């Protein structure tokens, strides 16, 4: 057994060394890289570079409030180890700025992404402020963003998928939270992700624009958590035309029988589009859903392809 562990460790070490060698910049808190902070590495990326710029981030806890400007295009973060490469900060909506004003939901984010073509692998993104109301871990506001094998940690409003025209792809990711912890207007596809529900609340609060055909697509995802039975809705509409579908997802008894909430407005039931296709698990019983939600037919399900949802964009991670 010891020999096997050492062998596996050697494979991880070789892979990490290879990635570090191929990176354009290396960030290491201990000073062994090009930069000690991630923001310094971001600033070093040439503005409007068309080719990818790879930033390898060695394991460590990086407490920084990060901004990836719109001029920093095609930036790729690669973490040394998922659970040990942690980007974190602790702002929250009611926290005061230097003028004594509340930061607000958007102002609470630990990481702001404006640059197009951003991607991340093996990174943990965190808002560590705890259960204090809205506290965003990632404000994802760039088009064609890709996250593979990443973690998003927080409570309320963990992941803000910002921008009606933006397309975002999440694969093999872990996302946790309480109220509205995946929210925003972007078109986002979640593939083979684990969604962890804490306490009670709503998984999604989409604000899809009425002119946007697709909002959130959860494909082959698994809902888990420590929340009590019958304590979570799949979603509620932050804006009237919210669009969310769960395709072949595993739903536990954490999910409320009715599935969806209208956010206290009956009019939302006529505009929001909430649907499922072959949900499984104790929380996936279609007969118990609100009558204004949908169970997709086979033909409707077939229309949910990455090409259709992303309007022709194909993420590199596929």
VOBA-1610 file (N, C-alpha, C; in pm, whole numbers, padded with zeros to 5 digits, always signed):
BEGIN
Unk+00083-00121+00000Unk+00000+00000+00000Unk+00086+00126+00000Unk+00192+00126+00085Unk+00282+00241+00093Unk+00347+00267-00043Unk+00384+00160-00113Unk+00447+00174-00245Unk+00351+00236-00345Unk+00224+00196-00337Unk+00122+00252-00427Unk+00104+00400-00402Unk+00096+00438-00275Unk+00079+00579-00239Unk+00196+00663-00289Unk+00318+00611-00270Unk+00436+00683-00317Unk+00437+00695-00469Unk+00390+00590-00538Unk+00383+00592-00684Unk+00285+00698-00732Unk+00167+00702-00669Unk+00066+00801-00707Unk+00115+00942-00679Unk+00183+00958-00566Unk+00237+01090-00531Unk+00340+01135-00633Unk+00420+01041-00681Unk+00522+01074-00780Unk+00459+01117-00911Unk+00346+01054-00948Unk+00275+01093-01070Unk+00225+01236-01058Unk+00162+01268-00942Unk+00112+01405-00918Unk+00226+01505-00925Unk+00339+01472-00865Unk+00454+01562-00864Unk+00507+01587-01003Unk+00519+01480-01083Unk+00567+01494-01221Unk+00473+01581-01302Unk+00341+01558-01286Unk+00241+01637-01359Unk+00250+01784-01320Unk+00261+01811-01190Unk+00272+01950-01143Unk+00396+02018-01198Unk+00508+01946-01198Unk+00633+02003-01250Unk+00622+02033-01399Unk+00554+01945-01473Unk+00537+01967-01617Unk+00451+02089-01643Unk+00343+02105-01567Unk+00256+02221-01582Unk+00329+02350-01546Unk+00407+02343-01440Unk+00484+02460-01398Unk+00584+02501-01505Unk+00647+02404-01567Unk+00746+02432-01671Unk+00683+02499-01793Unk+00561+02457-01827Unk+00493+02509-01946Unk+00423+02644-01921Unk+00411+02682-01795Unk+00338+02805-01762Unk+00417+02929-01804Unk+00345+03034-01834Unk+00408+03163-01864Unk+00453+03233-01736Unk+00371+03221-01631Unk+00405+03278-01501Unk+00373+03176-01393Unk+00454+03178-01286Unk+00430+03092-01171Unk+00410+03180-01048Unk+00300+03154-00977Unk+00272+03225-00852Unk+00298+03130-00736Unk+00377+03175-00640Unk+00406+03094-00522Unk+00418+03184-00401Unk+00339+03156-00300Unk+00339+03239-00179Unk+00475+03238-00109Unk+00552+03131-00129Unk+00681+03119-00062Unk+00795+03187-00138Unk+00762+03252-00249Unk+00863+03325-00324Unk+00939+03243-00426Unk+00902+03117-00447Unk+00974+03031-00541Unk+00929+03047-00686Unk+00830+03132-00709Unk+00781+03154-00845Unk+00820+03291-00898Unk+00752+03332-01006Unk+00776+03466-01062Unk+00714+03575-00976Unk+00602+03538-00911Unk+00529+03635-00829Unk+00480+03568-00702Unk+00464+03650-00596Unk+00410+03598-00471Unk+00259+03610-00465Unk+00202+03702-00542Unk+00058+03722-00540Unk-00001+03699-00679Unk-00128+03659-00681Unk-00196+03633-00807Unk-00223+03763-00881Unk-00257+03869-00809Unk-00285+03996-00877Unk-00163+04049-00951Unk-00045+04028-00895Unk+00077+04069-00965Unk+00092+03994-01097Unk+00061+03866-01097Unk+00069+03787-01220Unk-00034+03832-01322Unk-00153+03864-01275Unk-00257+03915-01365Unk-00211+04044-01431Unk-00154+04133-01351Unk-00109+04262-01405Unk+00003+04244-01508Unk+00078+04136-01498Unk+00189+04112-01591Unk+00142+04061-01727Unk+00017+04017-01737Unk-00036+03967-01864Unk-00051+04084-01962Unk+00005+04073-02082Unk-00011+04182-02180Unk-00158+04206-02213Unk-00195+04331-02225Unk-00333+04367-02256Unk-00371+04319-02396Unk-00491+04264-02406Unk-00551+04221-02533Unk-00464+04120-02609Unk-00394+04036-02535Unk-00317+03929-02600Unk-00413+03824-02655Unk-00395+03785-02779Unk-00484+03689-02842Unk-00451+03544-02806Unk-00325+03519-02772Unk-00286+03383-02733Unk-00310+03363-02584Unk-00328+03237-02542Unk-00347+03210-02399Unk-00224+03246-02316Unk-00248+03298-02198Unk-00142+03322-02100Unk-00170+03232-01980Unk-00079+03139-01955Unk-00100+03038-01851Unk-00031+03081-01722Unk-00109+03085-01614Unk-00056+03119-01482Unk-00070+02996-01393Unk+00043+02939-01354Unk+00043+02822-01265Unk+00051+02872-01122Unk-00043+02827-01038Unk-00051+02874-00901Unk-00017+02759-00806Unk+00095+02772-00737Unk+00135+02668-00643Unk+00041+02663-00523Unk+00040+02547-00458Unk-00051+02529-00346Unk-00024+02634-00238Unk-00133+02675-00175Unk-00125+02779-00074Unk-00259+02850-00062Unk-00274+02929+00042Unk-00394+03010+00061Unk-00359+03154+00023Unk-00425+03204-00080Unk-00399+03338-00131Unk-00517+03428-00096Unk-00499+03507+00009Unk-00607+03597+00050Unk-00589+03729-00024Unk-00661+03740-00135Unk-00653+03858-00220Unk-00791+03887-00278Unk-00823+04014-00291Unk-00944+04054-00363Unk-00901+04081-00506Unk-00937+03989-00596Unk-00878+03985-00729Unk-00967+04048-00835Unk-00902+04111-00934Unk-00972+04166-01050Unk-00897+04127-01177Unk-00967+04057-01266Unk-00914+04027-01398Unk-00981+04124-01495Unk-00908+04227-01536Unk-00965+04333-01619Unk-01005+04281-01756Unk-01093+04355-01824Unk-01140+04316-01957Unk-01026+04311-02058Unk-00919+04385-02035Unk-00805+04384-02127Unk-00718+04259-02111Unk-00740+04183-02006Unk-00663+04060-01982Unk-00742+03942-02039Unk-00721+03916-02167Unk-00798+03812-02238Unk-00724+03678-02239Unk-00802+03570-02247Unk-00748+03434-02264Unk-00648+03395-02155Unk-00678+03435-02032Unk-00593+03399-01918Unk-00638+03264-01863Unk-00541+03179-01834Unk-00571+03046-01782Unk-00501+03025-01648Unk-00579+02998-01543Unk-00526+02962-01412Unk-00519+02810-01402Unk-00406+02759-01356Unk-00394+02616-01325Unk-00340+02603-01183Unk-00416+02539-01097Unk-00372+02520-00960Unk-00289+02393-00944Unk-00197+02396-00849Unk-00114+02278-00826Unk-00196+02163-00770Unk-00280+02193-00671Unk-00369+02092-00613Unk-00500+02159-00575Unk-00611+02096-00614Unk-00744+02154-00597Unk-00772+02199-00454Unk-00758+02108-00359Unk-00795+02140-00222Unk-00691+02224-00149Unk-00576+02246-00213Unk-00469+02320-00147Unk-00429+02446-00222Unk-00497+02475-00332Unk-00474+02600-00404Unk-00601+02683-00389Unk-00600+02773-00291Unk-00723+02839-00247Unk-00711+02990-00265Unk-00805+03046-00341Unk-00814+03190-00362Unk-00932+03239-00278Unk-00906+03323-00180Unk-01010+03354-00083Unk-01010+03501-00043Unk-01126+03549-00001Unk-01139+03680+00061Unk-01266+03678+00146Unk-01288+03783+00228Unk-01397+03775+00327Unk-01486+03898+00331Unk-01512+03959+00217Unk-01609+04070+00213Unk-01752+04015+00209Unk-01848+04099+00249Unk-01989+04062+00237Unk-02069+04189+00211Unk-02194+04173+00173Unk-02275+04284+00122Unk-02291+04399+00222Unk-02309+04367+00350Unk-02333+04472+00449Unk-02204+04530+00509Unk-02092+04475+00469Unk-01965+04527+00517Unk-01944+04668+00462Unk-01887+04755+00542Unk-01872+04895+00503Unk-01741+04918+00428Unk-01746+05005+00327Unk-01624+05047+00259Unk-01561+05164+00334Unk-01458+05224+00277Unk-01386+05331+00348Unk-01471+05457+00369Unk-01584+05466+00295Unk-01673+05581+00311Unk-01792+05549+00401Unk-01790+05431+00462Unk-01900+05394+00551Unk-02024+05344+00478Unk-02009+05314+00349Unk-02121+05266+00269Unk-02115+05113+00260Unk-02230+05049+00250Unk-02232+04904+00234Unk-02176+04866+00097Unk-02098+04760+00094Unk-02037+04716-00032Unk-02140+04664-00132Unk-02248+04605-00084Unk-02349+04547-00172Unk-02308+04410-00221Unk-02401+04343-00288Unk-02375+04206-00334Unk-02256+04199-00428Unk-02258+04282-00533Unk-02146+04278-00629Unk-02015+04320-00564Unk-02021+04415-00474Unk-01900+04462-00408Unk-01838+04361-00312Unk-01913+04254-00281Unk-01863+04155-00185Unk-01772+04050-00246Unk-01763+04044-00378Unk-01696+03932-00444Unk-01547+03923-00411Unk-01500+03797-00404Unk-01357+03773-00382Unk-01278+03785-00511Unk-01343+03755-00624Unk-01273+03754-00754Unk-01368+03806-00861Unk-01324+03908-00934Unk-01401+03965-01045Unk-01336+03926-01177Unk-01415+03866-01265Unk-01364+03824-01395Unk-01434+03903-01504Unk-01360+03991-01570Unk-01412+04068-01683Unk-01356+04017-01816Unk-01236+03964-01813Unk-01166+03927-01935Unk-01231+03809-02008Unk-01242+03822-02139Unk-01299+03716-02221Unk-01203+03597-02230Unk-01260+03476-02237Unk-01178+03357-02256Unk-01104+03310-02134Unk-01146+03351-02015Unk-01080+03305-01892Unk-01109+03158-01869Unk-01010+03085-01815Unk-01033+02947-01776Unk-00955+02914-01650Unk-01005+02817-01576Unk-00940+02777-01451Unk-00953+02627-01432Unk-00845+02566-01380Unk-00846+02424-01347Unk-00782+02404-01210Unk-00840+02315-01133Unk-00783+02275-01003Unk-00765+02392-00908Unk-00865+02479-00904Unk-00861+02597-00817Unk-00982+02595-00724Unk-00960+02633-00598Unk-01070+02657-00504Unk-01092+02807-00492Unk-01214+02851-00522Unk-01253+02992-00508Unk-01344+03003-00386Unk-01313+03096-00298Unk-01385+03100-00170Unk-01420+03242-00127Unk-01541+03255-00068Unk-01570+03370+00016Unk-01582+03316+00157Unk-01490+03356+00243Unk-01478+03296+00376Unk-01551+03373+00485Unk-01636+03468+00447Unk-01700+03554+00548Unk-01805+03480+00630Unk-01852+03365+00583Unk-01947+03286+00661Unk-02092+03322+00632Unk-02185+03276+00717Unk-02329+03299+00695Unk-02372+03439+00739Unk-02332+03539+00661Unk-02359+03680+00697Unk-02442+03750+00590Unk-02517+03674+00511Unk-02592+03734+00400Unk-02516+03716+00271Unk-02544+03804+00173Unk-02481+03791+00042Unk-02330+03807+00052Unk-02259+03709-00005Unk-02112+03711+00000Unk-02062+03628-00117Unk-02023+03694-00225Unk-01990+03629-00352Unk-01846+03580-00352Unk-01826+03456-00397Unk-01691+03403-00414Unk-01634+03442-00550Unk-01715+03424-00656Unk-01671+03459-00792Unk-01780+03538-00863Unk-01742+03652-00917Unk-01827+03735-01003Unk-01776+03710-01145Unk-01842+03615-01214Unk-01795+03572-01347Unk-01866+03656-01453Unk-01795+03758-01503Unk-01856+03852-01596Unk-01792+03855-01733Unk-01715+03752-01768Unk-01652+03747-01899Unk-01716+03642-01987Unk-01719+03667-02117Unk-01773+03570-02211Unk-01673+03456-02231Unk-01725+03338-02263Unk-01646+03219-02293Unk-01554+03180-02177Unk-01611+03177-02057Unk-01536+03135-01938Unk-01552+02986-01917Unk-01444+02921-01873Unk-01445+02777-01851Unk-01383+02744-01716Unk-01452+02658-01641Unk-01401+02614-01511Unk-01405+02461-01508Unk-01290+02399-01487Unk-01281+02253-01484Unk-01219+02209-01351Unk-01286+02119-01284Unk-01235+02065-01157Unk-01203+02177-01058Unk-01299+02266-01041Unk-01284+02377-00948Unk-01389+02367-00837Unk-01359+02435-00725Unk-01454+02443-00614Unk-01494+02587-00590Unk-01622+02609-00558Unk-01675+02740-00527Unk-01739+02731-00388Unk-01679+02797-00289Unk-01720+02781-00150Unk-01781+02910-00096Unk-01895+02896-00030Unk-01959+03011+00031Unk-02093+02974+00091Unk-02175+03074+00114Unk-02308+03053+00170Unk-02411+03115+00075Unk-02457+03235+00104Unk-02555+03300+00015Unk-02482+03366-00102Unk-02535+03346-00224Unk-02482+03411-00345Unk-02336+03375-00372Unk-02305+03249-00370Unk-02167+03203-00388Unk-02112+03235-00527Unk-02188+03201-00632Unk-02141+03214-00770Unk-02233+03306-00848Unk-02179+03420-00892Unk-02256+03520-00966Unk-02219+03508-01114Unk-02308+03452-01192Unk-02286+03436-01337Unk-02340+03561-01405Unk-02255+03658-01421Unk-02298+03792-01459Unk-02302+03810-01612Unk-02401+03888-01659Unk-02402+03932-01798Unk-02488+03847-01890Unk-02592+03907-01947Unk-02688+03833-02029Unk-02626+03772-02155Unk-02519+03831-02206Unk-02458+03780-02330Unk-02342+03684-02305Unk-02311+03660-02179Unk-02194+03579-02147Unk-02227+03430-02144Unk-02129+03349-02189Unk-02142+03204-02190Unk-02034+03144-02100Unk-02077+03050-02015Unk-01987+02993-01915Unk-02006+02843-01907Unk-01893+02770-01893Unk-01896+02624-01890Unk-01826+02576-01763Unk-01897+02492-01687Unk-01845+02437-01562Unk-01846+02285-01573Unk-01729+02222-01558Unk-01720+02077-01571Unk-01651+02018-01448Unk-01713+01915-01392Unk-01658+01846-01274Unk-01629+01943-01160Unk-01717+02039-01142Unk-01698+02138-01036Unk-01784+02107-00914Unk-01744+02166-00802Unk-01817+02155-00676Unk-01861+02296-00637Unk-01991+02312-00614Unk-02044+02444-00581Unk-02134+02429-00458Unk-02107+02509-00355Unk-02185+02495-00233Unk-02246+02629-00192Unk-02357+02619-00114Unk-02417+02741-00064Unk-02553+02719-00001Unk-02620+02830+00028Unk-02750+02827+00093Unk-02855+02893+00002Unk-02871+03022+00014Unk-02977+03093-00061Unk-02924+03147-00193Unk-02992+03112-00303Unk-02960+03168-00436Unk-02812+03156-00469Unk-02751+03044-00437Unk-02605+03041-00443Unk-02547+03021-00582Unk-02632+03000-00683Unk-02590+03012-00823Unk-02689+03108-00887Unk-02643+03226-00924Unk-02739+03329-00966Unk-02681+03419-01075Unk-02770+03485-01150Unk-02725+03578-01252Unk-02790+03555-01387Unk-02746+03633-01486Unk-02811+03639-01617Unk-02738+03560-01726Unk-02618+03513-01699Unk-02539+03447-01804Unk-02602+03313-01845Unk-02564+03268-01964Unk-02596+03133-02007Unk-02484+03043-01956Unk-02518+02946-01872Unk-02416+02863-01808Unk-02455+02715-01815Unk-02358+02634-01853Unk-02377+02489-01861Unk-02293+02423-01753Unk-02358+02342-01669Unk-02291+02271-01560Unk-02292+02122-01593Unk-02173+02066-01617Unk-02159+01927-01660Unk-02093+01844-01551Unk-02161+01737-01507Unk-02105+01645-01408Unk-02059+01718-01281Unk-02135+01816-01238Unk-02099+01894-01120Unk-02169+01841-00996Unk-02108+01869-00881Unk-02169+01837-00752Unk-02216+01967-00688Unk-02345+01972-00657Unk-02406+02091-00598Unk-02439+02060-00453Unk-02373+02129-00361Unk-02386+02097-00219Unk-02474+02201-00149Unk-02587+02154-00094Unk-02685+02241-00031Unk-02667+02245+00120Unk-02649+02366+00175Unk-02630+02384+00318Unk-02750+02456+00380Unk-02795+02409+00493Unk-02906+02468+00570Unk-03037+02456+00493Unk-03075+02555+00414Unk-03199+02554+00337Unk-03201+02673+00246Unk-03278+02664+00136Unk-03284+02780+00047Unk-03320+02745-00096Unk-03247+02806-00188Unk-03272+02793-00331Unk-03140+02772-00402Unk-03133+02672-00487Unk-03007+02647-00558Unk-02979+02757-00658Unk-03078+02795-00737Unk-03056+02895-00842Unk-03147+03016-00824Unk-03098+03129-00871Unk-03178+03250-00884Unk-03136+03315-01016Unk-03183+03257-01124Unk-03146+03308-01257Unk-03217+03439-01287Unk-03148+03524-01362Unk-03207+03650-01406Unk-03195+03661-01557Unk-03218+03549-01626Unk-03206+03542-01771Unk-03286+03651-01840Unk-03227+03713-01940Unk-03297+03818-02015Unk-03406+03756-02103Unk-03509+03832-02131Unk-03618+03779-02214Unk-03572+03750-02356Unk-03463+03813-02399Unk-03409+03791-02534Unk-03310+03676-02541Unk-03276+03616-02427Unk-03180+03505-02422Unk-03256+03373-02419Unk-03223+03284-02512Unk-03299+03159-02526Unk-03270+03060-02416Unk-03145+03053-02371Unk-03107+02955-02269Unk-03044+03025-02148Unk-03075+02972-02030Unk-03016+03025-01907Unk-02920+02925-01848Unk-02963+02854-01743Unk-02880+02753-01679Unk-02918+02614-01726Unk-02816+02532-01757Unk-02837+02392-01792Unk-02750+02308-01698Unk-02814+02223-01619Unk-02743+02130-01533Unk-02755+01991-01595Unk-02644+01937-01642Unk-02646+01809-01712Unk-02568+01703-01633Unk-02636+01595-01600Unk-02573+01485-01525Unk-02508+01534-01396Unk-02573+01623-01327Unk-02521+01675-01201Unk-02582+01600-01082Unk-02515+01613-00969Unk-02560+01546-00848Unk-02580+01649-00738Unk-02703+01651-00683Unk-02732+01741-00572Unk-02711+01665-00442Unk-02631+01721-00352Unk-02604+01658-00222Unk-02610+01768-00117Unk-02580+01734+00008Unk-02572+01837+00110Unk-02610+01787+00248Unk-02599+01880+00345Unk-02636+01849+00482Unk-02765+01919+00523Unk-02835+01975+00427Unk-02961+02043+00454Unk-03069+01941+00492Unk-03169+01982+00570Unk-03277+01890+00606Unk-03360+01850+00484Unk-03433+01744+00497Unk-03523+01700+00390Unk-03626+01809+00362Unk-03662+01822+00234Unk-03767+01914+00191Unk-03735+02060+00224Unk-03607+02100+00212Unk-03567+02235+00253Unk-03514+02322+00139Unk-03498+02264+00018Unk-03440+02340-00092Unk-03529+02336-00216Unk-03542+02453-00279Unk-03602+02461-00413Unk-03491+02451-00517Unk-03526+02400-00634Unk-03430+02400-00745Unk-03401+02542-00791Unk-03499+02630-00778Unk-03474+02768-00816Unk-03593+02858-00797Unk-03564+02988-00803Unk-03667+03091-00805Unk-03619+03201-00899Unk-03712+03271-00964Unk-03674+03369-01066Unk-03636+03505-01008Unk-03506+03537-01015Unk-03462+03670-00973Unk-03521+03775-01068Unk-03533+03740-01194Unk-03601+03823-01292Unk-03709+03739-01360Unk-03810+03802-01420Unk-03928+03727-01468Unk-03899+03618-01569Unk-03796+03634-01654Unk-03773+03539-01764Unk-03662+03437-01732Unk-03644+03408-01605Unk-03544+03309-01563Unk-03566+03177-01637Unk-03454+03115-01677Unk-03461+02988-01747Unk-03359+02891-01686Unk-03408+02777-01635Unk-03322+02677-01572Unk-03376+02539-01607Unk-03287+02448-01649Unk-03327+02310-01673Unk-03228+02215-01605Unk-03280+02106-01552Unk-03200+01999-01494Unk-03219+01875-01581Unk-03110+01827-01641Unk-03114+01713-01732Unk-03045+01592-01669Unk-03121+01486-01650Unk-03065+01361-01596Unk-02984+01385-01467Unk-03038+01463-01378Unk-02968+01494-01253Unk-03024+01410-01138Unk-02938+01385-01040Unk-02977+01309-00921Unk-03015+01406-00810Unk-03140+01397-00767Unk-03194+01490-00669Unk-03235+01415-00543Unk-03179+01448-00426Unk-03212+01379-00302Unk-03338+01436-00237Unk-03372+01386-00120Unk-03493+01434-00052Unk-03476+01574+00005Unk-03357+01631-00009Unk-03337+01773+00026Unk-03429+01862-00058Unk-03453+01822-00182Unk-03533+01903-00275Unk-03680+01896-00238Unk-03743+02011-00233Unk-03887+02018-00202Unk-03968+01953-00314Unk-04079+01895-00279Unk-04160+01823-00375Unk-04206+01912-00491Unk-04240+02037-00458Unk-04289+02128-00563Unk-04177+02174-00656Unk-04054+02164-00613Unk-03939+02190-00700Unk-03902+02334-00719Unk-04000+02417-00754Unk-03971+02554-00795Unk-04055+02654-00717Unk-04004+02777-00706Unk-04069+02883-00631Unk-04087+03005-00722Unk-04197+03078-00707Unk-04222+03192-00797Unk-04175+03326-00740Unk-04101+03324-00630Unk-04048+03443-00562Unk-04161+03539-00522Unk-04275+03482-00485Unk-04385+03563-00434Unk-04462+03640-00540Unk-04436+03608-00669Unk-04505+03678-00777Unk-04568+03575-00871Unk-04701+03571-00871Unk-04770+03476-00958Unk-04742+03504-01105Unk-04715+03629-01139Unk-04687+03664-01278Unk-04560+03597-01330Unk-04468+03567-01241Unk-04345+03498-01283Unk-04373+03359-01339Unk-04482+03301-01298Unk-04515+03167-01345Unk-04545+03164-01495Unk-04581+03277-01551Unk-04612+03285-01694Unk-04489+03316-01779Unk-04382+03363-01717Unk-04265+03406-01794Unk-04141+03320-01772Unk-04122+03270-01650Unk-04005+03186-01621Unk-04021+03050-01689Unk-03907+02989-01726Unk-03908+02855-01784Unk-03822+02764-01698Unk-03888+02678-01624Unk-03822+02582-01538Unk-03859+02441-01583Unk-03758+02357-01605Unk-03785+02226-01662Unk-03687+02121-01612Unk-03727+01996-01627Unk-03643+01881-01593Unk-03659+01774-01700Unk-03558+01687-01704Unk-03566+01571-01791Unk-03507+01451-01717Unk-03594+01358-01685Unk-03555+01232-01622Unk-03470+01253-01496Unk-03521+01338-01406Unk-03457+01352-01275Unk-03471+01220-01199Unk-03370+01188-01119Unk-03372+01066-01039Unk-03358+01101-00891Unk-03378+01002-00805Unk-03364+01024-00662Unk-03496+01060-00596Unk-03494+01064-00464Unk-03615+01091-00387Unk-03672+01231-00413Unk-03587+01323-00457Unk-03634+01459-00484Unk-03668+01483-00629Unk-03669+01377-00710Unk-03690+01393-00853Unk-03824+01348-00904Unk-03924+01341-00818Unk-04056+01292-00858Unk-04133+01400-00933Unk-04151+01379-01062Unk-04212+01481-01148Unk-04357+01509-01115Unk-04428+01411-01063Unk-04571+01428-01036Unk-04598+01531-00928Unk-04499+01559-00845Unk-04517+01651-00734Unk-04482+01796-00767Unk-04434+01821-00888Unk-04386+01955-00923Unk-04501+02055-00940Unk-04469+02185-00926Unk-04568+02289-00953Unk-04615+02276-01098Unk-04742+02309-01121Unk-04799+02283-01253Unk-04750+02379-01361Unk-04675+02481-01322Unk-04624+02574-01423Unk-04480+02543-01465Unk-04423+02437-01407Unk-04292+02390-01453Unk-04312+02286-01563Unk-04203+02238-01621Unk-04213+02151-01738Unk-04131+02024-01720Unk-04178+01915-01778Unk-04103+01792-01795Unk-04075+01781-01945Unk-03949+01787-01985Unk-03915+01792-02127Unk-03949+01661-02197Unk-03996+01674-02320Unk-04013+01556-02404Unk-03877+01515-02459Unk-03873+01399-02523Unk-03748+01351-02583Unk-03696+01449-02687Unk-03784+01501-02771Unk-03742+01595-02875Unk-03694+01727-02815Unk-03761+01772-02711Unk-03718+01896-02645Unk-03580+01876-02580Unk-03562+01761-02519Unk-03433+01729-02457Unk-03320+01732-02559Unk-03344+01679-02677Unk-03241+01672-02781Unk-03195+01810-02828Unk-03276+01911-02806Unk-03236+02047-02847Unk-03131+02107-02754Unk-03113+02045-02636Unk-03015+02097-02540Unk-02878+02037-02570Unk-02813+02095-02669Unk-02675+02061-02703Unk-02589+02182-02673Unk-02461+02159-02652Unk-02370+02270-02625Unk-02369+02370-02741Unk-02375+02320-02862Unk-02373+02408-02978Unk-02493+02502-02978Unk-02611+02448-02947Unk-02731+02532-02943Unk-02728+02629-02826Unk-02697+02576-02709Unk-02700+02659-02587Unk-02596+02770-02594Unk-02477+02738-02644Unk-02367+02835-02647Unk-02355+02910-02779Unk-02455+02897-02865Unk-02459+02973-02990Unk-02332+02952-03073Unk-02290+02824-03082Unk-02176+02790-03166Unk-02043+02784-03095Unk-02032+02839-02975Unk-01904+02833-02903Unk-01882+02692-02848Unk-01761+02639-02866Unk-01726+02507-02814Unk-01610+02523-02715Unk-01635+02504-02587Unk-01528+02517-02487Unk-01414+02419-02513Unk-01293+02463-02488Unk-01175+02378-02508Unk-01177+02255-02418Unk-01248+02263-02305Unk-01246+02156-02206Unk-01325+02033-02250Unk-01401+02043-02357Unk-01484+01930-02402Unk-01395+01822-02462
//
